């Protein structure tokens, strides 16, 4: 079990994650992962899963349940996830204090 020092969803992000989980019907847990790719080398990936994997860290935040694997946790520590429903520039936004640079779309970063 982890805490919001690893990752924190704002109330808006938590509300949207819960609504999407109901709509997608892939599971109630929001998996946050970091993979190679994007214009800055690393990118955030979000998907729903029905259960945590062995070694996952579970964080209850913003009214949602988030799972993070141990490798992602190294890059994610202290990250806040917000959500905006604006037509332009809307969606999930990551504020990662570990990132040295990020792209203008906010979906990839470098360390």
GROMACS elastic network, one bead per residue, 0.5 to 0.9 nm:
[ bonds ]
;  ai    aj funct       b0    kb
    1    56     6  0.84955   500
    1    57     6  0.55005   500
    1    59     6  0.62501   500
    1    60     6  0.87051   500
    2     5     6  0.79450   500
    2     6     6  0.69021   500
    2     7     6  0.87479   500
    2    57     6  0.56263   500
    2    58     6  0.54883   500
    2    60     6  0.79738   500
    3     6     6  0.59779   500
    3     7     6  0.72465   500
    3     8     6  0.81061   500
    3    57     6  0.88982   500
    3    58     6  0.78901   500
    3    59     6  0.52794   500
    3    60     6  0.70272   500
    3    61     6  0.78326   500
    4     7     6  0.50041   500
    4     9     6  0.81709   500
    4    59     6  0.67533   500
    4    60     6  0.76727   500
    4    61     6  0.65408   500
    4    77     6  0.89790   500
    4    78     6  0.75735   500
    4    79     6  0.86981   500
    4    80     6  0.87035   500
    5     8     6  0.70918   500
    5    77     6  0.65404   500
    5    78     6  0.52219   500
    5    79     6  0.78968   500
    6    59     6  0.79803   500
    6    73     6  0.68682   500
    6    74     6  0.89327   500
    6    76     6  0.64862   500
    6    78     6  0.50037   500
    6    79     6  0.66272   500
    6    80     6  0.88026   500
    7    59     6  0.74541   500
    7    61     6  0.79790   500
    7    66     6  0.83967   500
    7    68     6  0.88651   500
    7    73     6  0.85386   500
    7    76     6  0.67131   500
    7    77     6  0.62356   500
    7    78     6  0.56148   500
    7    80     6  0.58259   500
    7    81     6  0.74860   500
    8    59     6  0.82838   500
    8    60     6  0.85320   500
    8    61     6  0.57908   500
    8    62     6  0.70610   500
    8    78     6  0.75238   500
    8    79     6  0.63732   500
    8    81     6  0.61246   500
    8    82     6  0.86398   500
    9    12     6  0.77620   500
    9    13     6  0.54957   500
    9    14     6  0.56323   500
    9    60     6  0.89176   500
    9    61     6  0.56091   500
    9    63     6  0.82602   500
    9    64     6  0.79031   500
    9    66     6  0.88322   500
    9    79     6  0.86674   500
    9    80     6  0.58593   500
    9    82     6  0.61109   500
    9    83     6  0.86400   500
   10    13     6  0.51527   500
   10    14     6  0.61082   500
   10    15     6  0.85324   500
   10    61     6  0.77527   500
   10    62     6  0.53256   500
   10    63     6  0.88372   500
   10    80     6  0.71985   500
   10    81     6  0.62546   500
   10    82     6  0.52646   500
   10    83     6  0.75583   500
   11    14     6  0.50551   500
   11    15     6  0.60189   500
   11    16     6  0.85695   500
   11    61     6  0.83254   500
   11    63     6  0.69499   500
   11    82     6  0.78984   500
   11    83     6  0.86079   500
   12    15     6  0.51918   500
   12    16     6  0.62243   500
   12    17     6  0.85857   500
   12    62     6  0.76562   500
   12    82     6  0.64450   500
   12    83     6  0.55529   500
   12    84     6  0.74837   500
   13    16     6  0.51737   500
   13    17     6  0.60209   500
   13    18     6  0.86000   500
   13    62     6  0.69775   500
   13    63     6  0.89515   500
   13    64     6  0.86550   500
   13    81     6  0.64868   500
   13    84     6  0.79389   500
   13    91     6  0.89499   500
   13    92     6  0.69418   500
   13    93     6  0.88105   500
   14    17     6  0.50658   500
   14    18     6  0.61855   500
   14    19     6  0.86254   500
   14    61     6  0.70841   500
   14    63     6  0.53231   500
   14    64     6  0.51540   500
   14    65     6  0.84458   500
   14    81     6  0.87880   500
   14    82     6  0.82608   500
   14    83     6  0.83073   500
   15    18     6  0.52690   500
   15    19     6  0.62694   500
   15    20     6  0.86828   500
   15    62     6  0.72632   500
   15    63     6  0.67726   500
   15    64     6  0.74019   500
   15    83     6  0.89283   500
   16    19     6  0.50663   500
   16    20     6  0.60739   500
   16    21     6  0.85167   500
   16    83     6  0.72911   500
   17    20     6  0.51377   500
   17    21     6  0.60843   500
   17    22     6  0.87540   500
   17    28     6  0.89752   500
   17    29     6  0.89866   500
   17    30     6  0.71473   500
   17    63     6  0.89070   500
   17    64     6  0.68130   500
   18    21     6  0.50815   500
   18    22     6  0.64490   500
   18    23     6  0.87629   500
   18    28     6  0.74759   500
   18    29     6  0.88388   500
   18    30     6  0.86269   500
   18    63     6  0.77639   500
   18    64     6  0.61679   500
   18    65     6  0.87100   500
   19    22     6  0.53279   500
   19    23     6  0.63496   500
   19    24     6  0.87016   500
   20    24     6  0.58253   500
   20    25     6  0.82218   500
   20    48     6  0.88069   500
   21    24     6  0.52594   500
   21    25     6  0.58062   500
   21    26     6  0.68418   500
   21    27     6  0.63821   500
   21    28     6  0.55743   500
   21    29     6  0.77185   500
   21    30     6  0.78149   500
   21    48     6  0.66360   500
   22    25     6  0.54387   500
   22    26     6  0.83046   500
   22    27     6  0.81732   500
   22    28     6  0.75624   500
   23    26     6  0.86574   500
   24    27     6  0.79066   500
   24    48     6  0.80164   500
   25    28     6  0.77365   500
   25    48     6  0.82375   500
   26    29     6  0.87793   500
   26    47     6  0.84011   500
   26    48     6  0.55701   500
   26    49     6  0.58103   500
   26    50     6  0.64664   500
   27    30     6  0.79021   500
   27    47     6  0.89847   500
   27    48     6  0.52659   500
   27    51     6  0.73019   500
   28    48     6  0.64080   500
   28    49     6  0.63753   500
   28    50     6  0.57281   500
   28    51     6  0.80067   500
   28    64     6  0.83441   500
   28    65     6  0.73780   500
   28    66     6  0.89338   500
   29    47     6  0.83561   500
   29    48     6  0.54973   500
   29    49     6  0.52731   500
   29    50     6  0.60549   500
   29    51     6  0.68123   500
   29    52     6  0.76947   500
   29    58     6  0.88701   500
   29    64     6  0.75745   500
   29    65     6  0.53287   500
   29    66     6  0.55798   500
   29    67     6  0.65392   500
   30    46     6  0.67741   500
   30    47     6  0.58395   500
   30    49     6  0.64511   500
   30    50     6  0.88839   500
   30    64     6  0.76688   500
   30    65     6  0.62781   500
   30    67     6  0.61062   500
   30    68     6  0.86884   500
   31    45     6  0.79136   500
   31    46     6  0.56727   500
   31    47     6  0.53294   500
   31    48     6  0.57477   500
   31    49     6  0.65965   500
   31    52     6  0.85460   500
   31    65     6  0.87856   500
   31    66     6  0.57894   500
   31    68     6  0.59960   500
   31    69     6  0.84552   500
   32    44     6  0.70542   500
   32    45     6  0.58663   500
   32    47     6  0.70072   500
   32    48     6  0.88628   500
   32    66     6  0.70113   500
   32    67     6  0.64086   500
   32    68     6  0.55797   500
   32    69     6  0.81768   500
   32    72     6  0.79148   500
   32    76     6  0.89889   500
   33    43     6  0.83189   500
   33    44     6  0.58442   500
   33    45     6  0.50610   500
   33    46     6  0.64969   500
   33    47     6  0.85722   500
   33    67     6  0.87226   500
   33    68     6  0.64446   500
   33    69     6  0.72273   500
   33    71     6  0.87630   500
   33    72     6  0.57264   500
   33    73     6  0.85010   500
   33    76     6  0.86718   500
   34    42     6  0.65020   500
   34    43     6  0.55311   500
   34    45     6  0.59854   500
   34    46     6  0.89016   500
   34    71     6  0.84922   500
   34    72     6  0.56111   500
   34    73     6  0.89011   500
   34    75     6  0.76687   500
   34    76     6  0.81126   500
   35    38     6  0.88736   500
   35    41     6  0.85396   500
   35    42     6  0.56245   500
   35    43     6  0.54581   500
   35    44     6  0.65648   500
   35    45     6  0.71446   500
   35    72     6  0.83383   500
   36    41     6  0.57350   500
   36    43     6  0.61824   500
   36    44     6  0.89361   500
   37    40     6  0.72665   500
   37    42     6  0.50359   500
   37    43     6  0.57671   500
   37   108     6  0.75519   500
   38    41     6  0.54691   500
   38    42     6  0.59229   500
   38    43     6  0.55811   500
   38    44     6  0.89794   500
   38   103     6  0.86145   500
   38   107     6  0.74231   500
   38   108     6  0.52978   500
   38   109     6  0.77320   500
   39    42     6  0.78649   500
   39    43     6  0.84448   500
   39   102     6  0.85811   500
   39   103     6  0.67769   500
   39   107     6  0.88175   500
   39   108     6  0.63442   500
   39   109     6  0.76740   500
   40    43     6  0.78009   500
   40   101     6  0.74946   500
   40   102     6  0.64339   500
   40   103     6  0.64673   500
   40   108     6  0.55464   500
   40   110     6  0.53005   500
   41   108     6  0.68292   500
   41   109     6  0.63050   500
   41   110     6  0.57219   500
   41   111     6  0.86843   500
   42   107     6  0.85301   500
   42   108     6  0.53534   500
   42   109     6  0.53297   500
   42   110     6  0.59582   500
   42   111     6  0.84006   500
   43   106     6  0.89351   500
   43   107     6  0.57074   500
   43   109     6  0.62710   500
   43   110     6  0.86392   500
   44    94     6  0.84055   500
   44   107     6  0.60023   500
   44   108     6  0.64637   500
   44   109     6  0.85408   500
   45   107     6  0.85952   500
   49    52     6  0.73260   500
   49    67     6  0.88070   500
   51    67     6  0.88709   500
   52    55     6  0.82170   500
   52    56     6  0.59781   500
   52    57     6  0.80379   500
   52    58     6  0.76184   500
   52    67     6  0.65195   500
   52    68     6  0.86147   500
   52    69     6  0.89879   500
   53    56     6  0.54805   500
   53    57     6  0.88821   500
   53    67     6  0.86921   500
   53    69     6  0.80160   500
   54    57     6  0.89554   500
   54    69     6  0.87241   500
   55    68     6  0.89002   500
   55    69     6  0.65514   500
   55    70     6  0.66294   500
   56    67     6  0.61315   500
   56    68     6  0.55122   500
   56    70     6  0.62684   500
   57    66     6  0.81634   500
   57    67     6  0.55024   500
   57    68     6  0.51921   500
   57    69     6  0.61506   500
   57    70     6  0.70020   500
   57    73     6  0.81408   500
   58    65     6  0.69070   500
   58    66     6  0.57410   500
   58    68     6  0.66588   500
   58    69     6  0.89854   500
   59    64     6  0.83669   500
   59    65     6  0.58327   500
   59    66     6  0.51278   500
   59    67     6  0.63017   500
   59    68     6  0.81170   500
   60    63     6  0.68466   500
   60    64     6  0.58166   500
   60    66     6  0.62104   500
   60    67     6  0.88177   500
   61    64     6  0.54705   500
   61    65     6  0.63191   500
   61    66     6  0.73088   500
   62    65     6  0.82294   500
   68    71     6  0.82720   500
   68    72     6  0.63126   500
   68    73     6  0.62119   500
   68    76     6  0.87869   500
   69    72     6  0.54406   500
   69    73     6  0.62318   500
   70    73     6  0.50565   500
   70    74     6  0.68681   500
   71    74     6  0.56020   500
   71    75     6  0.74213   500
   72    75     6  0.54327   500
   72    76     6  0.60485   500
   72    77     6  0.86656   500
   73    77     6  0.58499   500
   74    77     6  0.61577   500
   75    79     6  0.88444   500
   75    96     6  0.84582   500
   75    98     6  0.67501   500
   75    99     6  0.82026   500
   75   111     6  0.83097   500
   76    79     6  0.55438   500
   76    80     6  0.89893   500
   76    96     6  0.67166   500
   76    97     6  0.84339   500
   76    98     6  0.73499   500
   77    96     6  0.77390   500
   77    97     6  0.79421   500
   77    98     6  0.74966   500
   78    95     6  0.85243   500
   78    96     6  0.65740   500
   78    97     6  0.64061   500
   78    98     6  0.78719   500
   79    94     6  0.67107   500
   79    95     6  0.55087   500
   79    97     6  0.64096   500
   79    98     6  0.80949   500
   80    93     6  0.81812   500
   80    94     6  0.58486   500
   80    95     6  0.51514   500
   80    96     6  0.65928   500
   80    97     6  0.88354   500
   81    92     6  0.65665   500
   81    93     6  0.55897   500
   81    95     6  0.64097   500
   81    96     6  0.85990   500
   82    91     6  0.82022   500
   82    92     6  0.56321   500
   82    93     6  0.51515   500
   82    94     6  0.65694   500
   82    95     6  0.81487   500
   83    90     6  0.71473   500
   83    91     6  0.53897   500
   83    93     6  0.59891   500
   83    94     6  0.88956   500
   84    87     6  0.87643   500
   84    89     6  0.78618   500
   84    91     6  0.52155   500
   84    92     6  0.65943   500
   84    93     6  0.77485   500
   85    88     6  0.85498   500
   85    89     6  0.83888   500
   85    91     6  0.60771   500
   85    92     6  0.88322   500
   86    89     6  0.62422   500
   86    91     6  0.75796   500
   87    90     6  0.58190   500
   87    91     6  0.88561   500
   88    91     6  0.89989   500
   89   105     6  0.76662   500
   90    93     6  0.80561   500
   92   106     6  0.88338   500
   92   107     6  0.88147   500
   93   105     6  0.88731   500
   93   106     6  0.63994   500
   93   107     6  0.76521   500
   94   106     6  0.67594   500
   94   107     6  0.76186   500
   95    99     6  0.85170   500
   95   106     6  0.85610   500
   96    99     6  0.56347   500
   96   109     6  0.89284   500
   97   100     6  0.81254   500
   98   110     6  0.87917   500
   98   111     6  0.66389   500
   99   102     6  0.68754   500
   99   109     6  0.60985   500
   99   110     6  0.56803   500
  100   109     6  0.73728   500
  100   110     6  0.57322   500
  101   108     6  0.87173   500
  101   109     6  0.55423   500
  101   110     6  0.53573   500
  101   111     6  0.69755   500
  102   105     6  0.81707   500
  102   106     6  0.61434   500
  102   107     6  0.76516   500
  102   108     6  0.57609   500
  102   110     6  0.63118   500
  103   106     6  0.53856   500
  103   107     6  0.68709   500
  103   108     6  0.58112   500
  103   109     6  0.62309   500
  103   110     6  0.89288   500
  104   107     6  0.80832   500
  104   108     6  0.86567   500
  105   108     6  0.76158   500
  106   109     6  0.74879   500
